[in-house]
């Protein structure tokens, strides 16, 4: 019975990482498609279509949220949770994303919150240190403050209120 459960969990984790990769790929394709179909006057004087208002951002956010929920349901180990969290952090993404996507990439970091309780204290402390390096206190948006505080609490074995 045990090997089957491990296999099922492994398959769920593989599906999660594939879903995450797919979400980033589709988001990048949506951004490229928008840019290629853009007219020169779009966004001029607040008229026409703008990338900031395109529904691709919401679709991307929803796909990340669904993937994270599925992973949490499989009760990942600390190593898998850490890998997933790192994939969600913006500095692990290529730097050539359009400016309009930068805000969304920072915003989806909040989806790391449900994964943080699966980290052991050492992994949480390492991620907290790395996070502090990339986001100075004055540069953290509310999502980054929440993630940082959750990592800090997990690193010290405190229970995190969800």
DRENTORKOL-3810 file (N, C-alpha, C; in nm, 4 decimals):
REM DRENTORKOL-3810
@n.u->0.0820; n.v->-0.1197; n.w->0.0000; ca.u->0.0000; ca.v->0.0000; ca.w->0.0000; c.u->0.0863; c.v->0.1260; c.w->0.0000
@n.u->0.1957; n.v->0.1226; n.w->0.0744; ca.u->0.2800; ca.v->0.2400; ca.w->0.0861; c.u->0.3419; c.v->0.2837; c.w->-0.0472
@n.u->0.3985; n.v->0.1910; n.w->-0.1290; ca.u->0.4579; ca.v->0.2335; ca.w->-0.2552; c.u->0.3579; c.v->0.3014; c.w->-0.3481
@n.u->0.2349; n.v->0.2547; n.w->-0.3465; ca.u->0.1320; ca.v->0.3157; ca.w->-0.4295; c.u->0.1074; c.v->0.4593; c.w->-0.3853
@n.u->0.1007; n.v->0.4832; n.w->-0.2548; ca.u->0.0798; ca.v->0.6189; ca.w->-0.2054; c.u->0.1960; c.v->0.7088; c.w->-0.2444
@n.u->0.3176; n.v->0.6596; n.w->-0.2333; ca.u->0.4345; ca.v->0.7379; ca.w->-0.2733; c.u->0.4287; c.v->0.7697; c.w->-0.4220
@n.u->0.3913; n.v->0.6691; n.w->-0.5004; ca.u->0.3826; ca.v->0.6892; ca.w->-0.6451; c.u->0.2765; c.v->0.7943; c.w->-0.6770
@n.u->0.1606; n.v->0.7839; n.w->-0.6135; ca.u->0.0544; ca.v->0.8810; ca.w->-0.6383; c.u->0.0997; c.v->1.0205; c.w->-0.5983
@n.u->0.1659; n.v->1.0318; n.w->-0.4843; ca.u->0.2137; ca.v->1.1629; ca.w->-0.4385; c.u->0.3176; c.v->1.2186; c.w->-0.5349
@n.u->0.4072; n.v->1.1311; n.w->-0.5812; ca.u->0.5097; ca.v->1.1732; ca.w->-0.6766; c.u->0.4447; c.v->1.2225; c.w->-0.8056
@n.u->0.3428; n.v->1.1514; n.w->-0.8514; ca.u->0.2724; ca.v->1.1926; ca.w->-0.9730; c.u->0.2049; c.v->1.3273; c.w->-0.9539
@n.u->0.1449; n.v->1.3486; n.w->-0.8366; ca.u->0.0804; ca.v->1.4766; ca.w->-0.8076; c.u->0.1836; c.v->1.5894; c.w->-0.8099
@n.u->0.2996; n.v->1.5641; n.w->-0.7505; ca.u->0.4043; ca.v->1.6652; ca.w->-0.7471; c.u->0.4577; c.v->1.6942; c.w->-0.8874
@n.u->0.4748; n.v->1.5891; n.w->-0.9666; ca.u->0.5194; ca.v->1.6088; ca.w->-1.1041; c.u->0.4160; c.v->1.6900; c.w->-1.1827
@n.u->0.2889; n.v->1.6595; n.w->-1.1610; ca.u->0.1818; ca.v->1.7353; ca.w->-1.2265; c.u->0.1835; c.v->1.8805; c.w->-1.1815
@n.u->0.2095; n.v->1.9022; n.w->-1.0529; ca.u->0.2154; ca.v->2.0384; ca.w->-1.0014; c.u->0.3260; c.v->2.1178; c.w->-1.0699
@n.u->0.4463; n.v->2.0621; n.w->-1.0733; ca.u->0.5580; ca.v->2.1348; ca.w->-1.1341; c.u->0.5347; c.v->2.1568; c.w->-1.2833
@n.u->0.4726; n.v->2.0600; n.w->-1.3482; ca.u->0.4385; ca.v->2.0763; ca.w->-1.4898; c.u->0.3332; c.v->2.1856; c.w->-1.5067
@n.u->0.2344; n.v->2.1891; n.w->-1.4175; ca.u->0.1297; ca.v->2.2920; ca.w->-1.4237; c.u->0.1882; c.v->2.4308; c.w->-1.4004
@n.u->0.2832; n.v->2.4403; n.w->-1.3092; ca.u->0.3482; ca.v->2.5681; ca.w->-1.2826; c.u->0.4279; c.v->2.6144; c.w->-1.4049
@n.u->0.5058; n.v->2.5241; n.w->-1.4617; ca.u->0.5809; ca.v->2.5575; ca.w->-1.5836; c.u->0.4867; c.v->2.5994; c.w->-1.6956
@n.u->0.3770; n.v->2.5261; n.w->-1.7088; ca.u->0.2785; ca.v->2.5553; ca.w->-1.8133; c.u->0.2150; c.v->2.6924; c.w->-1.7910
@n.u->0.1836; n.v->2.7251; n.w->-1.6656; ca.u->0.1227; ca.v->2.8549; ca.w->-1.6355; c.u->0.2151; c.v->2.9693; c.w->-1.6757
@n.u->0.3439; n.v->2.9569; n.w->-1.6438; ca.u->0.4405; ca.v->3.0602; ca.w->-1.6816; c.u->0.4547; c.v->3.0686; c.w->-1.8334
@n.u->0.4580; n.v->2.9532; n.w->-1.8988; ca.u->0.4703; ca.v->2.9500; ca.w->-2.0442; c.u->0.3499; c.v->3.0153; c.w->-2.1121
@n.u->0.2299; n.v->2.9789; n.w->-2.0685; ca.u->0.1086; ca.v->3.0358; ca.w->-2.1276; c.u->0.1013; c.v->3.1862; c.w->-2.1017
@n.u->0.1392; n.v->3.2270; n.w->-1.9821; ca.u->0.1386; ca.v->3.3702; ca.w->-1.9489; c.u->0.2329; c.v->3.4460; c.w->-2.0414
@n.u->0.3523; n.v->3.3931; n.w->-2.0609; ca.u->0.4486; ca.v->3.4583; ca.w->-2.1501; c.u->0.3933; c.v->3.4623; c.w->-2.2931
@n.u->0.3302; n.v->3.3531; n.w->-2.3379; ca.u->0.2718; ca.v->3.3498; ca.w->-2.4716; c.u->0.1593; c.v->3.4529; c.w->-2.4844
@n.u->0.0758; n.v->3.4633; n.w->-2.3796; ca.u->-0.0324; ca.v->3.5628; ca.w->-2.3810; c.u->0.0231; c.v->3.7045; c.w->-2.3905
@n.u->0.1297; n.v->3.7313; n.w->-2.3181; ca.u->0.1915; ca.v->3.8645; ca.w->-2.3218; c.u->0.2480; c.v->3.8939; c.w->-2.4602
@n.u->0.3140; n.v->3.7953; n.w->-2.5180; ca.u->0.3710; ca.v->3.8117; ca.w->-2.6520; c.u->0.2607; c.v->3.8309; c.w->-2.7553
@n.u->0.1550; n.v->3.7508; n.w->-2.7430; ca.u->0.0417; ca.v->3.7618; ca.w->-2.8361; c.u->-0.0205; c.v->3.9011; c.w->-2.8270
@n.u->-0.0357; n.v->3.9520; n.w->-2.7054; ca.u->-0.0920; ca.v->4.0863; ca.w->-2.6884; c.u->-0.0028; c.v->4.1901; c.w->-2.7556
@n.u->0.1264; n.v->4.1832; n.w->-2.7288; ca.u->0.2196; ca.v->4.2803; ca.w->-2.7866; c.u->0.2181; c.v->4.2750; c.w->-2.9393
@n.u->0.2104; n.v->4.1549; n.w->-2.9949; ca.u->0.2104; ca.v->4.1405; ca.w->-3.1406; c.u->0.0812; c.v->4.1894; c.w->-3.2055
@n.u->-0.0290; n.v->4.1888; n.w->-3.1315; ca.u->-0.1572; ca.v->4.2329; ca.w->-3.1878; c.u->-0.1895; c.v->4.3775; c.w->-3.1527
@n.u->-0.1010; n.v->4.4400; n.w->-3.0819; ca.u->-0.1233; ca.v->4.5773; ca.w->-3.0364; c.u->-0.1142; c.v->4.6761; c.w->-3.1525
@n.u->-0.2049; n.v->4.7719; n.w->-3.1505; ca.u->-0.2015; ca.v->4.8789; ca.w->-3.2497; c.u->-0.1176; c.v->4.9933; c.w->-3.1941
@n.u->-0.0589; n.v->5.0735; n.w->-3.2806; ca.u->0.0272; ca.v->5.1825; ca.w->-3.2327; c.u->-0.0444; c.v->5.2814; c.w->-3.1402
@n.u->-0.1749; n.v->5.2943; n.w->-3.1554; ca.u->-0.2483; ca.v->5.3922; ca.w->-3.0734; c.u->-0.3073; c.v->5.3328; c.w->-2.9460
@n.u->-0.2943; n.v->5.2031; n.w->-2.9267; ca.u->-0.3482; ca.v->5.1408; ca.w->-2.8049; c.u->-0.2816; c.v->5.1998; c.w->-2.6811
@n.u->-0.3650; n.v->5.2408; n.w->-2.5889; ca.u->-0.3149; ca.v->5.2972; ca.w->-2.4635; c.u->-0.2848; c.v->5.4458; c.w->-2.4708
@n.u->-0.2859; n.v->5.5010; n.w->-2.5899; ca.u->-0.2574; ca.v->5.6431; ca.w->-2.6068; c.u->-0.3718; c.v->5.7257; c.w->-2.5486
@n.u->-0.3413; n.v->5.8156; n.w->-2.4613; ca.u->-0.4400; ca.v->5.8997; ca.w->-2.3926; c.u->-0.5444; c.v->5.8164; c.w->-2.3169
@n.u->-0.5050; n.v->5.6978; n.w->-2.2742; ca.u->-0.5947; ca.v->5.6130; ca.w->-2.1972; c.u->-0.6987; c.v->5.5422; c.w->-2.2812
@n.u->-0.6844; n.v->5.5443; n.w->-2.4118; ca.u->-0.7814; ca.v->5.4811; ca.w->-2.5013; c.u->-0.7274; c.v->5.3490; c.w->-2.5539
@n.u->-0.8173; n.v->5.2628; n.w->-2.5964; ca.u->-0.7778; ca.v->5.1354; ca.w->-2.6550; c.u->-0.7381; c.v->5.0337; c.w->-2.5495
@n.u->-0.6782; n.v->4.9268; n.w->-2.5962; ca.u->-0.6387; ca.v->4.8174; ca.w->-2.5072; c.u->-0.5007; c.v->4.8449; c.w->-2.4470
@n.u->-0.4836; n.v->4.8015; n.w->-2.3230; ca.u->-0.3522; ca.v->4.8097; ca.w->-2.2602; c.u->-0.3208; c.v->4.6753; c.w->-2.1966
@n.u->-0.1944; n.v->4.6457; n.w->-2.1905; ca.u->-0.1519; ca.v->4.5194; ca.w->-2.1323; c.u->-0.1879; c.v->4.5117; c.w->-1.9844
@n.u->-0.1840; n.v->4.6240; n.w->-1.9165; ca.u->-0.2165; ca.v->4.6250; ca.w->-1.7737; c.u->-0.3581; c.v->4.5773; c.w->-1.7469
@n.u->-0.4500; n.v->4.5968; n.w->-1.8422; ca.u->-0.5907; ca.v->4.5610; ca.w->-1.8230; c.u->-0.6289; c.v->4.4289; c.w->-1.8899
@n.u->-0.5339; n.v->4.3614; n.w->-1.9491; ca.u->-0.5645; ca.v->4.2381; ca.w->-2.0203; c.u->-0.5981; c.v->4.1266; c.w->-1.9205
@n.u->-0.6973; n.v->4.0430; n.w->-1.9519; ca.u->-0.7358; ca.v->3.9343; ca.w->-1.8598; c.u->-0.6320; c.v->3.8234; c.w->-1.8460
@n.u->-0.5234; n.v->3.8282; n.w->-1.9226; ca.u->-0.4211; ca.v->3.7232; ca.w->-1.9113; c.u->-0.3602; c.v->3.7213; c.w->-1.7711
@n.u->-0.3557; n.v->3.8360; n.w->-1.7044; ca.u->-0.3000; ca.v->3.8415; ca.w->-1.5690; c.u->-0.3868; c.v->3.7617; c.w->-1.4715
@n.u->-0.5176; n.v->3.7786; n.w->-1.4830; ca.u->-0.6101; ca.v->3.7055; ca.w->-1.3953; c.u->-0.6050; c.v->3.5557; c.w->-1.4222
@n.u->-0.5964; n.v->3.5186; n.w->-1.5494; ca.u->-0.5872; ca.v->3.3754; ca.w->-1.5838; c.u->-0.4593; c.v->3.3149; c.w->-1.5255
@n.u->-0.3506; n.v->3.3878; n.w->-1.5354; ca.u->-0.2230; ca.v->3.3416; ca.w->-1.4817; c.u->-0.2320; c.v->3.3237; c.w->-1.3301
@n.u->-0.2872; n.v->3.4220; n.w->-1.2628; ca.u->-0.3010; ca.v->3.4162; ca.w->-1.1170; c.u->-0.3868; c.v->3.2958; c.w->-1.0761
@n.u->-0.4968; n.v->3.2734; n.w->-1.1457; ca.u->-0.5856; ca.v->3.1611; ca.w->-1.1146; c.u->-0.5165; c.v->3.0268; c.w->-1.1388
@n.u->-0.4393; n.v->3.0176; n.w->-1.2451; ca.u->-0.3719; ca.v->2.8903; ca.w->-1.2733; c.u->-0.2654; c.v->2.8605; c.w->-1.1680
@n.u->-0.1959; n.v->2.9626; n.w->-1.1202; ca.u->-0.0966; ca.v->2.9439; ca.w->-1.0134; c.u->-0.1682; c.v->2.9023; c.w->-0.8848
@n.u->-0.2774; n.v->2.9689; n.w->-0.8537; ca.u->-0.3522; ca.v->2.9371; ca.w->-0.7319; c.u->-0.4025; c.v->2.7924; c.w->-0.7337
@n.u->-0.4572; n.v->2.7484; n.w->-0.8455; ca.u->-0.5072; ca.v->2.6106; ca.w->-0.8568; c.u->-0.3942; c.v->2.5096; c.w->-0.8423
@n.u->-0.2802; n.v->2.5376; n.w->-0.9026; ca.u->-0.1663; ca.v->2.4460; ca.w->-0.8932; c.u->-0.1172; c.v->2.4357; c.w->-0.7492
@n.u->-0.1092; n.v->2.5483; n.w->-0.6799; ca.u->-0.0626; ca.v->2.5480; ca.w->-0.5408; c.u->-0.1619; c.v->2.4737; c.w->-0.4516
@n.u->-0.2911; n.v->2.4941; n.w->-0.4729; ca.u->-0.3915; ca.v->2.4226; ca.w->-0.3941; c.u->-0.3784; c.v->2.2714; c.w->-0.4138
@n.u->-0.3556; n.v->2.2297; n.w->-0.5366; ca.u->-0.3394; ca.v->2.0871; ca.w->-0.5644; c.u->-0.2145; c.v->2.0325; c.w->-0.4964
@n.u->-0.1087; n.v->2.1110; n.w->-0.4957; ca.u->0.0133; ca.v->2.0643; ca.w->-0.4299; c.u->-0.0062; c.v->2.0537; c.w->-0.2793
@n.u->-0.0696; n.v->2.1522; n.w->-0.2206; ca.u->-0.0936; ca.v->2.1492; ca.w->-0.0757; c.u->-0.1799; c.v->2.0293; c.w->-0.0365
@n.u->-0.2734; n.v->1.9940; n.w->-0.1214; ca.u->-0.3599; ca.v->1.8792; ca.w->-0.0932; c.u->-0.2809; c.v->1.7485; c.w->-0.0896
@n.u->-0.1645; n.v->1.7466; n.w->-0.1558; ca.u->-0.0828; ca.v->1.6246; ca.w->-0.1570; c.u->0.0160; c.v->1.6201; c.w->-0.0407
@n.u->0.0124; n.v->1.7199; n.w->0.0473; ca.u->0.1037; ca.v->1.7278; ca.w->0.1630; c.u->0.2493; c.v->1.7072; c.w->0.1220
@n.u->0.3061; n.v->1.8037; n.w->0.0491; ca.u->0.4433; ca.v->1.7871; ca.w->0.0006; c.u->0.5448; c.v->1.7881; c.w->0.1150
@n.u->0.6578; n.v->1.7292; n.w->0.0897; ca.u->0.7673; ca.v->1.7346; ca.w->0.1857; c.u->0.8355; c.v->1.8697; c.w->0.1774
@n.u->0.9260; n.v->1.8944; n.w->0.2683; ca.u->0.9955; ca.v->2.0227; ca.w->0.2744; c.u->1.0732; c.v->2.0532; c.w->0.1462
@n.u->1.1383; n.v->1.9528; n.w->0.0897; ca.u->1.2186; ca.v->1.9751; ca.w->-0.0317; c.u->1.1303; c.v->2.0168; c.w->-0.1485
@n.u->1.0175; n.v->1.9484; n.w->-0.1670; ca.u->0.9263; ca.v->1.9828; ca.w->-0.2766; c.u->0.8606; c.v->2.1187; c.w->-0.2536
@n.u->0.8239; n.v->2.1473; n.w->-0.1290; ca.u->0.7639; ca.v->2.2776; ca.w->-0.0989; c.u->0.8640; c.v->2.3894; c.w->-0.1258
@n.u->0.9891; n.v->2.3680; n.w->-0.0877; ca.u->1.0923; ca.v->2.4695; ca.w->-0.1116; c.u->1.1123; c.v->2.4916; c.w->-0.2618
@n.u->1.1162; n.v->2.3846; n.w->-0.3375; ca.u->1.1323; ca.v->2.3957; ca.w->-0.4836; c.u->1.0169; c.v->2.4749; c.w->-0.5443
@n.u->0.8957; n.v->2.4454; n.w->-0.4996; ca.u->0.7776; ca.v->2.5154; ca.w->-0.5507; c.u->0.7817; c.v->2.6629; c.w->-0.5146
@n.u->0.8177; n.v->2.6926; n.w->-0.3913; ca.u->0.8244; ca.v->2.8322; ca.w->-0.3470; c.u->0.9279; c.v->2.9076; c.w->-0.4288
@n.u->1.0420; n.v->2.8467; n.w->-0.4510; ca.u->1.1458; ca.v->2.9130; ca.w->-0.5303; c.u->1.0964; c.v->2.9431; c.w->-0.6718
@n.u->1.0175; n.v->2.8524; n.w->-0.7291; ca.u->0.9636; ca.v->2.8766; ca.w->-0.8638; c.u->0.8710; c.v->2.9974; c.w->-0.8660
@n.u->0.8061; n.v->3.0253; n.w->-0.7535; ca.u->0.7124; ca.v->3.1370; ca.w->-0.7473; c.u->0.7817; c.v->3.2713; c.w->-0.7253
@n.u->0.9045; n.v->3.2694; n.w->-0.6794; ca.u->0.9737; ca.v->3.3946; ca.w->-0.6521; c.u->1.0273; c.v->3.4547; c.w->-0.7812
@n.u->1.0069; n.v->3.5845; n.w->-0.7967; ca.u->1.0359; ca.v->3.6556; ca.w->-0.9214; c.u->1.1820; c.v->3.6455; c.w->-0.9625
@n.u->1.2737; n.v->3.6451; n.w->-0.8666; ca.u->1.4148; ca.v->3.6437; ca.w->-0.9069; c.u->1.4583; c.v->3.5097; c.w->-0.9631
@n.u->1.3726; n.v->3.4095; n.w->-0.9558; ca.u->1.4031; ca.v->3.2807; ca.w->-1.0181; c.u->1.3468; c.v->3.2737; c.w->-1.1600
@n.u->1.2833; n.v->3.3807; n.w->-1.2016; ca.u->1.2291; ca.v->3.3875; ca.w->-1.3362; c.u->1.3266; c.v->3.4630; c.w->-1.4265
@n.u->1.3240; n.v->3.4360; n.w->-1.5571; ca.u->1.4101; ca.v->3.5121; ca.w->-1.6488; c.u->1.3805; c.v->3.6617; c.w->-1.6363
@n.u->1.4819; n.v->3.7424; n.w->-1.6584; ca.u->1.4684; ca.v->3.8865; ca.w->-1.6376; c.u->1.4069; c.v->3.9612; c.w->-1.7554
@n.u->1.3706; n.v->3.8907; n.w->-1.8611; ca.u->1.3225; ca.v->3.9588; ca.w->-1.9813; c.u->1.1700; c.v->3.9718; c.w->-1.9890
@n.u->1.1032; n.v->3.9633; n.w->-1.8753; ca.u->0.9571; ca.v->3.9791; ca.w->-1.8743; c.u->0.9230; c.v->4.1267; c.w->-1.8995
@n.u->0.8109; n.v->4.1528; n.w->-1.9684; ca.u->0.7690; ca.v->4.2924; ca.w->-1.9882; c.u->0.7407; c.v->4.3602; c.w->-1.8532
@n.u->0.7546; n.v->4.4903; n.w->-1.8506; ca.u->0.7330; ca.v->4.5658; ca.w->-1.7274; c.u->0.5941; c.v->4.5415; c.w->-1.6695
@n.u->0.4930; n.v->4.5308; n.w->-1.7553; ca.u->0.3561; ca.v->4.5089; ca.w->-1.7079; c.u->0.3425; c.v->4.3744; c.w->-1.6356
@n.u->0.4297; n.v->4.2797; n.w->-1.6654; ca.u->0.4236; ca.v->4.1489; ca.w->-1.6006; c.u->0.4975; c.v->4.1477; c.w->-1.4670
@n.u->0.5891; n.v->4.2412; n.w->-1.4471; ca.u->0.6692; ca.v->4.2430; ca.w->-1.3242; c.u->0.5812; c.v->4.2506; c.w->-1.1997
@n.u->0.4780; n.v->4.3313; n.w->-1.2055; ca.u->0.3905; ca.v->4.3455; ca.w->-1.0882; c.u->0.3154; c.v->4.2163; c.w->-1.0596
@n.u->0.2721; n.v->4.1500; n.w->-1.1649; ca.u->0.2000; ca.v->4.0237; ca.w->-1.1451; c.u->0.2952; c.v->3.9169; c.w->-1.0920
@n.u->0.4168; n.v->3.9143; n.w->-1.1422; ca.u->0.5142; ca.v->3.8170; ca.w->-1.0932; c.u->0.5451; c.v->3.8394; c.w->-0.9451
@n.u->0.5442; n.v->3.9640; n.w->-0.9036; ca.u->0.5637; ca.v->3.9922; ca.w->-0.7605; c.u->0.4385; c.v->3.9538; c.w->-0.6817
@n.u->0.3219; n.v->3.9773; n.w->-0.7401; ca.u->0.1963; ca.v->3.9501; ca.w->-0.6693; c.u->0.1735; c.v->3.8007; c.w->-0.6486
@n.u->0.2142; n.v->3.7173; n.w->-0.7446; ca.u->0.1876; ca.v->3.5740; ca.w->-0.7286; c.u->0.2733; c.v->3.5104; c.w->-0.6204
@n.u->0.3722; n.v->3.5826; n.w->-0.5725; ca.u->0.4532; ca.v->3.5283; ca.w->-0.4634; c.u->0.3677; c.v->3.4977; c.w->-0.3406
@n.u->0.2537; n.v->3.5647; n.w->-0.3289; ca.u->0.1650; ca.v->3.5384; ca.w->-0.2143; c.u->0.1111; c.v->3.3956; c.w->-0.2166
@n.u->0.1131; n.v->3.3321; n.w->-0.3326; ca.u->0.0676; ca.v->3.1932; ca.w->-0.3421; c.u->0.1654; c.v->3.0972; c.w->-0.2748
@n.u->0.2806; n.v->3.1477; n.w->-0.2343; ca.u->0.3752; ca.v->3.0651; ca.w->-0.1583; c.u->0.3264; c.v->3.0453; c.w->-0.0147
@n.u->0.2389; n.v->3.1305; n.w->0.0336; ca.u->0.1945; ca.v->3.1250; ca.w->0.1738; c.u->0.1424; c.v->2.9878; c.w->0.2169
@n.u->0.0542; n.v->2.9213; n.w->0.1409; ca.u->0.0059; ca.v->2.7903; ca.w->0.1858; c.u->0.1138; c.v->2.6814; c.w->0.1841
@n.u->0.2227; n.v->2.7050; n.w->0.1115; ca.u->0.3300; ca.v->2.6064; ca.w->0.1030; c.u->0.4305; c.v->2.6200; c.w->0.2176
@n.u->0.4387; n.v->2.7362; n.w->0.2778; ca.u->0.5385; ca.v->2.7622; ca.w->0.3813; c.u->0.5266; c.v->2.6681; c.w->0.5011
@n.u->0.4066; n.v->2.6340; n.w->0.5489; ca.u->0.3983; ca.v->2.5403; ca.w->0.6619; c.u->0.4581; c.v->2.4022; c.w->0.6344
@n.u->0.4785; n.v->2.3677; n.w->0.5089; ca.u->0.5378; ca.v->2.2381; ca.w->0.4757; c.u->0.6911; c.v->2.2409; c.w->0.4846
@n.u->0.7489; n.v->2.3590; n.w->0.4994; ca.u->0.8944; ca.v->2.3717; ca.w->0.5083; c.u->0.9446; c.v->2.3326; c.w->0.6463
@n.u->1.0631; n.v->2.2729; n.w->0.6521; ca.u->1.1252; ca.v->2.2548; ca.w->0.7832; c.u->1.1903; c.v->2.3885; c.w->0.8209
@n.u->1.2302; n.v->2.4026; n.w->0.9443; ca.u->1.2795; ca.v->2.5322; ca.w->0.9907; c.u->1.4075; c.v->2.5754; c.w->0.9190
@n.u->1.4925; n.v->2.4798; n.w->0.8821; ca.u->1.6165; ca.v->2.5148; ca.w->0.8124; c.u->1.5873; c.v->2.5709; c.w->0.6730
@n.u->1.4975; n.v->2.5063; n.w->0.6013; ca.u->1.4618; ca.v->2.5534; ca.w->0.4674; c.u->1.3943; c.v->2.6896; c.w->0.4756
@n.u->1.3076; n.v->2.7074; n.w->0.5745; ca.u->1.2399; ca.v->2.8363; ca.w->0.5920; c.u->1.3408; c.v->2.9462; c.w->0.6244
@n.u->1.4386; n.v->2.9157; n.w->0.7088; ca.u->1.5405; ca.v->3.0150; ca.w->0.7446; c.u->1.6248; c.v->3.0522; c.w->0.6228
@n.u->1.6595; n.v->2.9537; n.w->0.5414; ca.u->1.7377; ca.v->2.9807; ca.w->0.4203; c.u->1.6591; c.v->3.0671; c.w->0.3222
@n.u->1.5314; n.v->3.0332; n.w->0.3038; ca.u->1.4471; ca.v->3.1137; ca.w->0.2146; c.u->1.4257; c.v->3.2544; c.w->0.2704
@n.u->1.4095; n.v->3.2653; n.w->0.3997; ca.u->1.3913; ca.v->3.3967; ca.w->0.4625; c.u->1.5139; c.v->3.4846; c.w->0.4367
@n.u->1.6316; n.v->3.4275; n.w->0.4535; ca.u->1.7555; ca.v->3.5020; ca.w->0.4315; c.u->1.7659; c.v->3.5472; c.w->0.2856
@n.u->1.7354; n.v->3.4553; n.w->0.1944; ca.u->1.7390; ca.v->3.4886; ca.w->0.0517; c.u->1.6350; c.v->3.5944; c.w->0.0173
@n.u->1.5179; n.v->3.5807; n.w->0.0760; ca.u->1.4094; ca.v->3.6766; ca.w->0.0520; c.u->1.4495; c.v->3.8156; c.w->0.1001
@n.u->1.5099; n.v->3.8226; n.w->0.2194; ca.u->1.5535; ca.v->3.9509; ca.w->0.2753; c.u->1.6596; c.v->4.0150; c.w->0.1862
@n.u->1.7409; n.v->3.9332; n.w->0.1238; ca.u->1.8441; ca.v->3.9846; ca.w->0.0334; c.u->1.7818; c.v->4.0501; c.w->-0.0905
@n.u->1.6758; n.v->3.9884; n.w->-0.1418; ca.u->1.6124; ca.v->4.0384; ca.w->-0.2639; c.u->1.5105; c.v->4.1492; c.w->-0.2382
@n.u->1.4494; n.v->4.1481; n.w->-0.1213; ca.u->1.3496; ca.v->4.2501; ca.w->-0.0881; c.u->1.3889; c.v->4.3176; c.w->0.0421
@n.u->1.4447; n.v->4.4355; n.w->0.0308; ca.u->1.4751; ca.v->4.5142; ca.w->0.1502; c.u->1.3421; c.v->4.5576; c.w->0.2115
@n.u->1.3390; n.v->4.5824; n.w->0.3427; ca.u->1.2111; ca.v->4.6163; ca.w->0.4092; c.u->1.1336; c.v->4.7294; c.w->0.3406
@n.u->1.2023; n.v->4.8296; n.w->0.2907; ca.u->1.1345; ca.v->4.9434; ca.w->0.2283; c.u->1.0858; c.v->4.9123; c.w->0.0866
@n.u->1.1263; n.v->4.7982; n.w->0.0316; ca.u->1.0891; ca.v->4.7621; ca.w->-0.1047; c.u->0.9804; c.v->4.6543; c.w->-0.1089
@n.u->0.9338; n.v->4.6107; n.w->0.0070; ca.u->0.8363; ca.v->4.5014; ca.w->0.0116; c.u->0.6937; c.v->4.5546; c.w->-0.0021
@n.u->0.6223; n.v->4.4935; n.w->-0.0952; ca.u->0.4798; ca.v->4.5194; ca.w->-0.1082; c.u->0.4089; c.v->4.4346; c.w->-0.0025
@n.u->0.2799; n.v->4.4555; n.w->0.0204; ca.u->0.2093; ca.v->4.3754; ca.w->0.1214; c.u->0.2268; c.v->4.2246; c.w->0.1030
@n.u->0.2252; n.v->4.1764; n.w->-0.0199; ca.u->0.2431; ca.v->4.0325; ca.w->-0.0439; c.u->0.3814; c.v->3.9874; c.w->0.0024
@n.u->0.4840; n.v->4.0666; n.w->-0.0257; ca.u->0.6188; ca.v->4.0295; ca.w->0.0154; c.u->0.6350; c.v->4.0359; c.w->0.1671
@n.u->0.5693; n.v->4.1317; n.w->0.2307; ca.u->0.5749; ca.v->4.1403; ca.w->0.3773; c.u->0.5125; c.v->4.0154; c.w->0.4401
@n.u->0.4004; n.v->3.9734; n.w->0.3838; ca.u->0.3332; ca.v->3.8533; ca.w->0.4353; c.u->0.4203; c.v->3.7283; c.w->0.4193
@n.u->0.4786; n.v->3.7145; n.w->0.3024; ca.u->0.5633; ca.v->3.5976; ca.w->0.2762; c.u->0.6852; c.v->3.5999; c.w->0.3677
@n.u->0.7477; n.v->3.7149; n.w->0.3806; ca.u->0.8656; ca.v->3.7261; ca.w->0.4662; c.u->0.8311; c.v->3.6902; c.w->0.6113
@n.u->0.7214; n.v->3.7453; n.w->0.6617; ca.u->0.6815; ca.v->3.7171; ca.w->0.8002; c.u->0.6456; c.v->3.5699; c.w->0.8203
@n.u->0.5835; n.v->3.5080; n.w->0.7202; ca.u->0.5502; ca.v->3.3655; ca.w->0.7295; c.u->0.6767; c.v->3.2800; c.w->0.7293
@n.u->0.7732; n.v->3.3164; n.w->0.6466; ca.u->0.9006; ca.v->3.2439; ca.w->0.6447; c.u->0.9730; c.v->3.2589; c.w->0.7785
@n.u->0.9692; n.v->3.3793; n.w->0.8317; ca.u->1.0347; ca.v->3.4066; ca.w->0.9610; c.u->0.9700; c.v->3.3233; c.w->1.0722
@n.u->0.8368; n.v->3.3188; n.w->1.0719; ca.u->0.7650; ca.v->3.2417; ca.w->1.1746; c.u->0.7942; c.v->3.0918; c.w->1.1577
@n.u->0.7963; n.v->3.0416; n.w->1.0350; ca.u->0.8227; ca.v->2.9004; ca.w->1.0119; c.u->0.9675; c.v->2.8654; c.w->1.0494
@n.u->1.0563; n.v->2.9576; n.w->1.0265; ca.u->1.1973; ca.v->2.9340; ca.w->1.0606; c.u->1.2149; c.v->2.9191; c.w->1.2122
@n.u->1.1287; n.v->2.9861; n.w->1.2875; ca.u->1.1396; ca.v->2.9763; ca.w->1.4325; c.u->1.0352; c.v->2.8800; c.w->1.4912
@n.u->0.9747; n.v->2.7977; n.w->1.4059; ca.u->0.8772; ca.v->2.6955; ca.w->1.4458; c.u->0.7500; c.v->2.7516; c.w->1.5045
@n.u->0.7150; n.v->2.8740; n.w->1.4732; ca.u->0.5898; ca.v->2.9310; ca.w->1.5240; c.u->0.4771; c.v->2.8871; c.w->1.4338
@n.u->0.3603; n.v->2.8749; n.w->1.4915; ca.u->0.2417; ca.v->2.8396; ca.w->1.4128; c.u->0.1950; c.v->2.9629; c.w->1.3372
@n.u->0.1657; n.v->2.9468; n.w->1.2103; ca.u->0.1232; ca.v->3.0577; ca.w->1.1275; c.u->-0.0277; c.v->3.0559; c.w->1.1148
@n.u->-0.0909; n.v->3.1675; n.w->1.1490; ca.u->-0.2361; ca.v->3.1781; ca.w->1.1347; c.u->-0.2686; c.v->3.2057; c.w->0.9895
@n.u->-0.3509; n.v->3.1241; n.w->0.9301; ca.u->-0.3864; ca.v->3.1421; ca.w->0.7895; c.u->-0.5101; c.v->3.2257; c.w->0.7760
END
